[in-house]
Each structure stands twice: as C-alpha cells, then as structure tokens.
Amino acid sequence: MSDEAAPAVNLEALPPALRELVRVLGMDDALVLVSAMGGGRISVPHKAREGNELALLLGAVAFDKLVKEYGGESLLLPKVDSYLRELRHEQVRRAKAQGLDVDEIAERTGYTRRHVFNILGGYADSRDAFTMDLFGGEDEPANEPPAMVETGSGNANNPFGLTGGRT
C-alpha cells in the first residue's frame, strides 16, 4: 500500500443511493457492501443477529448501523463502478490543478480529450488545436457570431446571400 492518501471524493457526484449508504455506514463500510453486493437487492432484518450474511460481511458495528437505519426494508444497492468513476474524475480534476493540459490528462487517465473536457465541465482552459472554428478565422474570436452578409432581398436563386446575389 502506498503512503499517498486516497483522494477526497466529491460525494455530490456519487449516486444518491451510494451517498446515503456513505452517510449511514461511512465510506469504507459502504464500499465493502456495494463491492460485494452492488447491483442487487438486500433485505435488512428488523433486528441485528449474529450470523447474518450482512453481519459477517460488514462486522457488528456497521451491521448495527444498517439495521438501525433500514431495519425491515429492502434496499437496491448501487454498483461500485459509480465510486470508481468518481475517483477517476477526481484524478482528472487534480491533474488539471497540477497544470497538465487536456492532452496530458487524457493520456494519463485513458480518457478521450472530449471526455476530459466533459469532466472538467467545459472549463479546461485549453483551446482545441485540432478542430477548425466553423465561423471565425485567425483574426475573429470564436465566441462572436459571424459578421452579417448584405444580401439582395428577394433573390430566389440566392436566398441566403452567400455569393453576393444578382440584382
């Protein structure tokens, strides 16, 4: 095991069901539960009893918490992949904070450039050098609309005024 601390996970990015389990059990025990039984349904007994499958999996303290909160209920557990996905997204955000550009982050994480942009919320502060701007040229900022073209109104052969039109 490395000395590096586990990254802080943005709990709001986790699915609601996993967030709720983290609230009740804590991160470690919630991960144990969804790693073993994620994607399935569990029935939480009304009373905590030794020998229960969940008690053996979680341990007495976490099992007691689960029974206290959900005793008598049936829970649909989220899959653990949502947690792993959030860890990878946090890795992307940390790499950006370290000053890496989008291409370096994509290479490091195995994501595509587009997915890195999506994770960063479109605020990657790195202009896409491979895609041409449809409207702007070198001198025209990409965020401004193209200049209006004077058209000869009523010209049936050139309704958009793209070639100057006839009079």
Contacts in CASP RR format, 6 or more apart in sequence:
PFRMAT RR
TARGET T0000
AUTHOR 0000-0000-0000
METHOD contacts of the structure
MODEL  1
MSDEAAPAVNLEALPPALRELVRVLGMDDALVLVSAMGGGRISVPHKARE
GNELALLLGAVAFDKLVKEYGGESLLLPKVDSYLRELRHEQVRRAKAQGL
DVDEIAERTGYTRRHVFNILGGYADSRDAFTMDLFGGEDEPANEPPAMVE
TGSGNANNPFGLTGGRT
7 87 0 8 1.000
7 90 0 8 1.000
7 91 0 8 1.000
7 94 0 8 1.000
8 90 0 8 1.000
9 27 0 8 1.000
9 83 0 8 1.000
9 86 0 8 1.000
9 87 0 8 1.000
9 90 0 8 1.000
10 86 0 8 1.000
10 89 0 8 1.000
10 90 0 8 1.000
11 19 0 8 1.000
11 22 0 8 1.000
12 19 0 8 1.000
13 86 0 8 1.000
13 89 0 8 1.000
14 22 0 8 1.000
14 82 0 8 1.000
14 83 0 8 1.000
14 86 0 8 1.000
15 78 0 8 1.000
15 82 0 8 1.000
17 75 0 8 1.000
17 76 0 8 1.000
17 77 0 8 1.000
17 78 0 8 1.000
18 30 0 8 1.000
18 34 0 8 1.000
18 78 0 8 1.000
18 82 0 8 1.000
18 83 0 8 1.000
21 30 0 8 1.000
21 33 0 8 1.000
21 34 0 8 1.000
21 77 0 8 1.000
21 78 0 8 1.000
22 30 0 8 1.000
24 30 0 8 1.000
24 65 0 8 1.000
24 66 0 8 1.000
24 69 0 8 1.000
24 70 0 8 1.000
25 33 0 8 1.000
25 58 0 8 1.000
25 62 0 8 1.000
25 65 0 8 1.000
25 66 0 8 1.000
26 62 0 8 1.000
29 58 0 8 1.000
29 62 0 8 1.000
29 65 0 8 1.000
31 80 0 8 1.000
31 83 0 8 1.000
32 57 0 8 1.000
32 58 0 8 1.000
32 62 0 8 1.000
33 54 0 8 1.000
33 57 0 8 1.000
33 58 0 8 1.000
33 66 0 8 1.000
33 77 0 8 1.000
34 77 0 8 1.000
34 78 0 8 1.000
34 79 0 8 1.000
34 80 0 8 1.000
34 83 0 8 1.000
35 80 0 8 1.000
36 57 0 8 1.000
37 57 0 8 1.000
37 77 0 8 1.000
38 77 0 8 1.000
38 78 0 8 1.000
38 79 0 8 1.000
38 80 0 8 1.000
39 76 0 8 1.000
39 77 0 8 1.000
39 78 0 8 1.000
39 79 0 8 1.000
40 76 0 8 1.000
40 77 0 8 1.000
41 74 0 8 1.000
41 75 0 8 1.000
41 76 0 8 1.000
41 77 0 8 1.000
42 54 0 8 1.000
42 74 0 8 1.000
42 75 0 8 1.000
42 77 0 8 1.000
43 72 0 8 1.000
43 73 0 8 1.000
43 74 0 8 1.000
44 54 0 8 1.000
44 66 0 8 1.000
44 67 0 8 1.000
44 70 0 8 1.000
44 71 0 8 1.000
44 72 0 8 1.000
44 73 0 8 1.000
44 74 0 8 1.000
44 75 0 8 1.000
45 52 0 8 1.000
45 54 0 8 1.000
45 67 0 8 1.000
45 71 0 8 1.000
45 72 0 8 1.000
46 67 0 8 1.000
46 71 0 8 1.000
46 72 0 8 1.000
47 67 0 8 1.000
48 55 0 8 1.000
48 60 0 8 1.000
48 63 0 8 1.000
48 64 0 8 1.000
48 67 0 8 1.000
49 55 0 8 1.000
50 60 0 8 1.000
52 63 0 8 1.000
54 63 0 8 1.000
54 66 0 8 1.000
55 63 0 8 1.000
58 66 0 8 1.000
88 109 0 8 1.000
88 111 0 8 1.000
89 119 0 8 1.000
91 108 0 8 1.000
91 109 0 8 1.000
92 105 0 8 1.000
92 109 0 8 1.000
92 111 0 8 1.000
92 116 0 8 1.000
92 119 0 8 1.000
92 120 0 8 1.000
93 119 0 8 1.000
93 120 0 8 1.000
95 104 0 8 1.000
95 105 0 8 1.000
95 108 0 8 1.000
95 109 0 8 1.000
96 105 0 8 1.000
96 120 0 8 1.000
96 124 0 8 1.000
100 108 0 8 1.000
101 126 0 8 1.000
102 113 0 8 1.000
102 116 0 8 1.000
102 117 0 8 1.000
102 120 0 8 1.000
102 124 0 8 1.000
102 126 0 8 1.000
103 113 0 8 1.000
105 111 0 8 1.000
105 116 0 8 1.000
106 112 0 8 1.000
106 113 0 8 1.000
106 115 0 8 1.000
106 116 0 8 1.000
109 116 0 8 1.000
111 119 0 8 1.000
113 128 0 8 1.000
116 124 0 8 1.000
117 124 0 8 1.000
133 142 0 8 1.000
135 142 0 8 1.000
135 145 0 8 1.000
135 146 0 8 1.000
136 142 0 8 1.000
136 144 0 8 1.000
136 146 0 8 1.000
140 146 0 8 1.000
149 161 0 8 1.000
149 162 0 8 1.000
149 164 0 8 1.000
150 164 0 8 1.000
151 158 0 8 1.000
151 160 0 8 1.000
151 161 0 8 1.000
151 164 0 8 1.000
151 165 0 8 1.000
152 158 0 8 1.000
152 161 0 8 1.000
152 164 0 8 1.000
152 165 0 8 1.000
152 167 0 8 1.000
155 161 0 8 1.000
155 165 0 8 1.000
155 166 0 8 1.000
157 165 0 8 1.000
157 166 0 8 1.000
158 164 0 8 1.000
158 165 0 8 1.000
158 166 0 8 1.000
END
